[in-house]
Amino acid sequence: MPPEFRTDIQALRGLAVVLVVLYHAHIGPFAAGYLGVDIFLVISGFLITNLIRTQLEQSRFSFSEFYFRRAKRLLPAAYVVIALTTIAATFFLSEVGLREFQNQVLGALTFSGNIVFWFQADYFGGGAETKPLLHFWSLAVEEQYYLLLPAFLALAPRRWWLAGVGSLLVASVILCLYVVSRDPSAAFYLLPTRFWEMAIGSFGALLPTTPLVATRLAKLRLPALAFILGAPMGLAHPVVDAGLVCLASLILLLAPSKNNLAVRGMARIGDVSYSLYLIHWPVLVYVRVVWMTEPPAAVIYAAVAFSLVASWALYHFVEEPFRRGHVMSRARLTSGLVATSVLLGFSPSVAIAATESNVDFAKIRRINYGLGRACDFSPGSRPQEIPKNCETTAKPELLVWGDSFAMAVVPGLATTVGEAGLAQLTMSGCFPAIGVSAFSKASASPYYPRAFAEDCIHFNDSVVAILKNRPEISIVAIASPFATPVSTDFMLLNRNNDTFTEADTSLDVAVESIKALVEAVRALGKRVVIVAPPPVASFDIGDCLERKARGSVILGRYSDCKIYVSEYRQFRSRTLDLLNQVASKADVEVVSYHDFLCDDTTCKTEIDGKFIYRDSGHLSYEGSEIIARKTKLAERLIRAAR
């Protein structure tokens, strides 16, 4: 080992990767184990800044040498994992998953994965646990940081280094706190809102220390370590917790610990931390893909054990030989990496072509926007009228109002409603109610920040205003999964006059807010009916149906891709209670097609070989039309409205 090598830093790396792996494997009480990534970012900023500073002070820094060393350190192991993950993708991923994977590979190769996943992290995007290269986002953030840091240190006067990094650190923290409540996905993935974590490490590396400061910091070493071990078990606020973990990590970096048995043991894990980080995630993704949901504990433990063994092999046979430069000359290595990058970039296209079938699953499982994408109003929209392409006739009698579940009902109604005509006013994720909306807690979904809840309330107000000016609309059908206002992962935003207050989700409040909507519509002389959501599952039904049709391996309880009634009723018990109370208190009928799809045990997810669902709960276009036609849904809604 070089003389500057610190075993305690390698041990901190080991601790960080253990937290991340346990979190991703859902092992132990580490609800916020992803904070291990924040530790990695601080370590990386600290070490790289120390390296650049030393080389600049010795007048031997070279940009080309710096980036060559980074490429030699990171790319060979990463490319092996990308190649193996691509080969495995042909066996495990659906056509829709493969097309998403194609962008993931390009993002990983160009170190823009964080931007790719930011775009993929939309309302209709697949879950994080279906993206085999998702973890490359953090490597992208690091490399983007290292496009800026060397240039700043090399070009700025040394007296500016500490103040410059400190100023950018503070600016990034402020930006992160601002963005996290408005666009949590952007705050999570993008460099400007992640910059501060690496900058903390850089700031520590540039900070002048004295023996007295080192002695005082040494007294904080155990409290800092205790906090790092305890913080991942709970979450108060994503930015605050990350900030405290980063500061605790910096204390450990500035106050070296003794080289004892525990440190040496954790350092052995730290040796393979990069390889383990690369390997464990795609292994867990593919295991979960095969089971369609969380596999048995024994399978997860086996996947983690396999990841450990594979990471040891990757470290010893790929990572270390390339890092030490014993494999080939600089010119051959550079040309080899470039050629490999090009080949890997085209490999997903080859995989898609190799698995192509006569069935266009991408079309079958396309997003169901109802009458069109323009009818899915974006957050912040306050429509003044119904767009022409969001109504089937000039004077429709039926309006479908709600969120994405309402959109999914529309294609079937549009083809069966006849001359009465239909209009659509919908906004993804915005459940229909008056004066109340839901937003996600910090530890839950990133798709619904508090600002979204305000936009949702304003959108619903706009729908009421439009209805006042459309006397020909006599019936309003409201549709939604009605899950968020009673979910423990969400909070409610209540409007009182012109002020907004936050509260825990409440069945009573949700019932009253939907009742207020029903009364507001009836006050305009119109009739109302509620469309109950279709049965849903805890797995991606559309993905399961596609993989079943393609003959892919599916193990576990859901290999038949059916919904189990008992699980669904338990899964959506609060929603079913909500609809029962709304029906009673608002004197409104709730129309359901549960009896059409379900018997006493299971619910159908395909009829005559046609997919009813496109994902875990939304109806496909074909599914919407089949249900509407076979249940005469339009007639039922018109007859039930009151």
N, C-alpha and C positions, 0 to 999 in steps of 0.2 A: 504494500500500500504506500502511496506517496505520503510524505511527512505531514501534509496538511489534512490528511484524511481523518475524519472524526467519527468514531464508532457510534457515539451518542446520536449524531444526526442520522446515521444509517438506521439506528434503532427507532428514531422518530418516524422515519419513512415506513419502517415495518409496522409500527402502531397505526399509522394513517391507512395503510392498505388493508390491515386487518379490520378496521372500523368500516371501511367501504365494502369489503367483501361480505362481512356479516350483515351489513345493512341490505345489500342487494340480495343476499340469500334469505333474508327474513329470519335470521338466527339471532336469538337473544333480544335484550330490551333496547336495542339501538335504533330508536325511531328516527333519530337524526344522525345516523352513522355516516351520512353523506358529507358531514363536516370534515371527514378525513381528507376529502379533496381540497378543502381550504388549507389544511395543514400542508399538503403537497405544494400548493401554490406559494405559500410563505417560504418553505424550504427552497424551492426553485429560485425565487427572487433573491434570497439571501446568498445562495451559492454562486449563481451566475454573476451577480453584481460583484461579489468578492473576486471572482475570476477576472472579470473585465477590469475592475479597478486596479488589481495587481499588475496586470499586463500593461495597462496604460501608464502606470507609475514607472514601470520598467521599460517603457517605450518599445514594447514588442507586441502590441495588440494589432491584429489584422482581421478585417471583416471577413475576408474569404476563409481564413483559417478558423475563425469562430463558427461560421455557418457550416463549414465542412465537418468540424468536430461534432456539432449538433446533429447533422445528418447521419454521421457514422454511429453516433450514440443511439439515435431514436429510430431511424428508418428500417434497418434490416429486420429487427424483431417485429416492428409494426407491419411491415410488408408480408412477413410470413403469416401473421395472424389474419391480415386482410385476405390473403390468398386462401387460407384454410377456411375462413368464414364464408368466402364466396363459393367455394366448392360445396360446403355444407348447406348453403342457402338453397341450392337446387333441389335438395331433398326435403328441406324443412319449411321453406317459405311459400306462401301462396303467390299467384301472379301479381296481385296488388302489392304484397309485401316485397316481391322482387323489384318492382318498379321503384318503390321507395328506397330499397337497398341500393339501387344504382346511384341515386343522389348521395347516399351516405358514403359510398366508396369514393366518389369524386370529392366530397367534402373532407374525408380523411386524408386523401392524397395531397390535397392543396392546402391543408390546415385551415380550412374554412368550415369545418364540421359544425362549429357552434352556430354559424349563420344558417346552415342547411337545416339543423334541428330546430332553430327558432322558427323557420318557415313551416316546418313539418308539425310544430307543436300548436296546431290550430284545433278548433272545436271538433272537426271531423277526422283529425289525424289518428293514426293507430296509437295504441298505448305505448308508453316508454319501454315496457318490457317486451315489445315485439320488434325493437330496432337493434339489430346485432352490433352495430358500430356506434351506438349512442355515446359511449364513454369517450370517444375521440374528441368530443367537444372540449374537454379540459386541455387536451394536448394542443388543440387549435388556439385556445385562449393564450396558453403559454408562448407558443411560437409567434403569435401576433405581438405579444408584449416584447419579445426579443427582436422584433423588427424595429422597435422604437428605442428600447433602452440603450443598446450599444451606440446608436447614433447620437443620443443625447449626451452620454458620458464622453464620447469621443470628440464631440463638437463644442460642448459647453465648457466654459472655464471651470476649473475644479472648485472654486469658491461657490459656484452655483449648484453643485451636485446635490447637496443635502436639502437646500431650500427648494430646488426645482422638483425633486422627487416628493418632498413633503407637500408641496403645493398641489401637485397632481394627485397625490394620495387623498388629500382633503376634498378636492373637487370631485374625485370619483366616488367617495363615500356619500357626499351630498347628492350627487346624481343618482346613485343607487337607492338611497332612501326615498327620493322623489319618484323614481320609475317603478319601484317594487310594488307600490299600491295601485299603479295604473296599468302596468304591463309586466306582470311577474315573469313571464317567459323571457322577455327582453332582458330584465334584470339578471336572470339566471344565466343566460347564454352569452351575452355580448361583452366584448372587451371593456368598453368604457365603464360599465357597472361592475366589472370584475377586476379592473386594473389595480384597485386599492389593495387587494389581498397580496398580490405579488410585490406591490410597492412597499408594503409593510416590511417584507423581507429585504428589499433593496435599501430601504431607509435604515434598517438595523445594520446592514453591512457597511453603510457609509457613516454610521454614527460613531464618533470618537468615544472610546471607552477608557476608563482609568481603572487601576486596581481596586479603588474604593467602590466605583460603580459596579464592577464585576462581583465584588464581595457582597454588596447589597442585593444584586440580582440573584446570586446563588441562594439567598434565603427565600426567594420566591419560587425556586425551582419545584419543590414538592407541591405547593398550592397550585402552580400552573399545570403540573402533570395531573393532579387530582381533578382539576377542572376539565382538562382534555378528556379524561376518562369518563367523567360524569355528564358533560354537556350533551353527548350524542344520545343519552337516554331520555331526553326531553327537549321541548322546543318552546321558547317564549316568543321569539321573533327571528325570522331567518337572517336578517342583516345583523341584528344585535348579537345573536348567538355566534354567527360566523366571525364577527369582529372580535368578540372576547376570545374565541378559540385561536384566532390569528395572533392576538396579543400574547396569549399564553404560549403559543408556539415560538414567538419571537423571544420570549424570556428564556426558553429552553435553548434556543440557538445562541443567545448571548452569554448564557451561563452554562458552560460545558459540564456535563455530569461525569462521575467517575466510571471507569470501564469495569463494571462488575458483571457477574454472571447473567443477571436479568437483561442488562444492556446488550451484552454479547449475543445472547439468545435471540432477542428481538432484532438485532442487527442482521442476523442470518436471514430473517424474513425480509428485512430491508434490502438485502442484496438482490433478491428476486422480485422486489416490489413492482418494478416497471413491467416485467414479464407477466407477473400475476395480475396486475391491473389490466393488461391487454387481453389476457386469456379468459379471465373468470366471467366477464359479462356475456360474450357470445355463447359460452357454454350454458350459462343459466337461461339465456333467452331461448335457445333451442330446446332445452329440457322442458321449459314451460310451454313452448309451442306444441310439443308432442302431447302434453297432457291437457292442453287447451286452458288450463287454469293452474293454480298452485299445486305442484306434485306432492306426493307423500314426503315426509321428513327424510326418510332413508334415501330417497332419490336426490334430494337437495344436498344432503351430506356427501353422497357419492360424487355429485357434480363438483362440489368444493374440493374434495380430495383429488379428483382428476385434475382440476385446475392447478392445484399445488404441484402435482407431479409434472404436469405439462409445462408449468412455468419454470420449474427447475431445469428441465431439458432445454427450453428455449433460452434460458439464461446462459447455460454452460456451452451450448453448441451453436448459438447464433449471436446473442447479445454481447457476451464477453469477447469472443474471437474478433468480431468486427470492431468493438470498442478499442481493443488493444492494437488493432491494425495489423494482425498477423495473417489476414486472409489474402489480401491482394494489394497491389499498388494503388496510389491515390487516383490516378487517371482511370484505371480499370474499375475501381470501386465507384467513382463518379458516373462513368458511362453506364455501368451496370445498374445503378440506382435509377438513372433516368430511363433506361430501357424498361426496367421493371415497373416504374410508375406508369408508363404508357400502356404496357400490357395489362396491368391491374385496372387501369381506367376503362379498358374495353371489356374486361372479363364479365361484368354483370350483364352486358348486352349479349355476350355469348351464352351466359347462363339462361337468360330469358328466352333466347332463340332455341336453346336445347330443350327447354321444358314447355315450349309453346304447344297448345292444344287447339282443337277445332272449335272449342267453346271460348267465347270472349268474356272471360270472367270479370275483366276490368269494366266492361260495359254493364254487366249484370249487377255489379256491386258499386256502380258509380254513385256519387252523392245524390240523394233524392232531395232536390230543392223545390219540389212541387211543380208549379207552372214555370219556374225558371230561376236562375241564380239571382236575378235582380229582385226577386220577391223575398230573398233572405236579407233583411235590412241589417246593416252593420251597426255596431255600438256608436251612439252619438246621433243616429238618424232620428229625425222627427218629421215623418212624412206628413205632407199637407193633403195628399190625395192618394188614391190607389193608382199605381202605374198601369198603363193600358195593357201591358203584357202580363199583368197579374190579375186579370179577370177574363173569363171566357166569353162574356157577352158585354154589350154596352151598359146593360141594366141588370146586373146579376141580383138574384134574390137571396143567395146564401153567401155569407162571409165566413171563411175559416181563419181563426185568430189564435195565435199561440207561438210556439217555438219550433224547433226542428222536428219534433214528433208530429206537430200539426202539418208541417210541410209534407211529411211522408204520407199523410192521409190524402192529400190533395189529388195526386194523379188518378187514383181510383174514383174519387168523387167527380172529378172533372169529366171522366169518360162515361159516367152513369147518371149525372144530375139532369141531363137533357136540356130543354129550353129554359128551365129556371135559371140556369147560369150560376157561376161561382166566382168569387173573388178571394184573394189571399193577402193577408197582412201578417207577416211572421218575422221573428227575430230569434236566431239561434240562442238557446240557453236562457231566454227570457220568458218565464212562465206568466200566463195571463192573470193579472190581479190589479187592484187599484191601490196605489199608495204604499205598496210593499214589494220588495224584491229580495233576492238572496245573493250573497257573495261568499266566496270560499275563504275558509280560515287559512292562516299562513302555511300550515303544514299539509293542506289539501290541494285540490286542483289549482293549477296556475291560470286557468282560463277565465275565471270570474273574479276580478279584483273589485274593490268597493266602487270604483268609478263605473264599472259595468252595471252594477246594481242601480245607480242613479240614472244611467242611460236607459235601462229597462223600464223604470218607472215613467220616464218621460215618453218613451215609445208607446206604452200602453195608454197614456193620456192622449197621445196623438191619434190612436185608433178610435177612441171615444169621440174625439173632435171630428174625425172623418165621417163617422157614422151619423152625426147630426146633419150632415149635408148630403147623405145618400138615402133618401126616403124609400127607394126601390128595394134596398136590402131589408128584408123582413125577418130573416133568421140568421143568428150568429152561433156558429159552432166553435167552441173553444176546446183546444186540445193541447196536451202536454204530458210529460211523464209525472208531473206534480211531485217530484222527488226532492228537489233542493230545499223547499221551504220547511221540510220536516227532517232534513238530514243533519246529523251531528257534525258533519264536515263543513257546514255552512253557518253563516250568521244572517240575520235578517236586517234589512235597512228599511226603517219606517219613516214615512214622510208625515210630518205634522206641520200644517201650513206650509211655510217655505223652508223649514229646517228638517234635517235628516238625523235620525238617532239609530244607534246600533243595538241589537238585542240578540239573545240566543234564539235559535229556531223554535217555533212554537206551533203546535197543531191548531190551537184556538185562534191564534193570529192569522195563520194561513187560511183557515176556514172563513174568517171574517173578511179577509181581503178578497177572496174569490167571490164571496157573497156580495160584497160591495160592487164588484164588476158586473155580476148578474143584475143587480138592482139598477146600476147605471145604464145598462143596455135596455132593460125593460122600461126605464123612464123615457127612453126615446121612442117607445112604441114598438119595440122589436121583441121577438121571441128568442129564447136561449136554450141550447142543449150542450151538454159536455160529452166529449169523446174520450173514453178511458184509454190509457196507453195499452199497447199490446203486451202480452207477457214478455218479460225480459230475462236474461240469464247473466251469470257472472263470467261468462266467457264470450268470445267473439263468434257469434253464430254464423255470420257470413263467411268468416275465415274457415270455420270448421266445415261448412257445407262445401266450400271450394276444395279444401284439402281432401275431403271425403270423395268428391267427384273425380279428383285427380289420382286417387289411389294412394295418397300419402299416409304415413304411419300416424295413427291417432290412438293414444292409450288412455286408460282411465275411464271414469264414469261417463264422460261426455262423448265417447267415441261414436255414438249414434246421432250426435248433434241435436238432440231433443232437449226441451226445457222440462224440468221436473216441477210439477205443480206445487208440491210441498215446499221446495226450495224457493220458488218464485213468491209464494205467499209469505214466507218468512222474510225474504229479501226485501219485499215491498209492502210489508205489513202496515207501516205508518202511512204510506200513500193510499192503500186501500181503505184504511180508517178515515183518512182525509176525505176521500171521495164519498164515502158513506155519509159523513157528517154534512158535507156540502149539499148532497142530494136532499137531505132532510131539512136543513136550516134555510137553504135558499130555494127550496121547492123547485128543484130542477132535475131533469132526468139525466142519468149517466148511461150512455149507450156503450156497450162493450161487445167485442167479438170473441170474448174468452170461450163461450160455449161452442163457437164454431171451430176454434183452434185446439181446444183442450178436451180431454176426457178426465177421469178422476185422477190419473197418474201423470200423464205427460201432455205437452203441447206440441203440435206440429210446427216444424220450421221450414218445411217444403211441401208443396202440393203438386202432384203430377210432374215431378222433376224440376219445378220452378222454385227458386229461392224466395221465401217469404221475407227474409231479413237480409240486409246488406252488411250489418255489423252486429253489435251486441244487443241492439234494441230497435233501431230504425228500420222501417219497412223499405224493401227495395221497390223500384217502380213496378215491377211485375207483381210483387207481393201486394202492393197497395191496390192494384187493379183486380187481382184475383179475389181479395177479401171484399172489396166494394161490390164486385159483380155477384159473388156467390151469397153474400149476406144482404144484398139490396140495401147497402149502407145509406145511400142518399135518401131513399124513401123512408128508412127508419129515422134518420135525423130530422127530416121535415115533419114527420108524424109525431115525433117525441118532443119537439121544441115547444116551450111554453113560457 
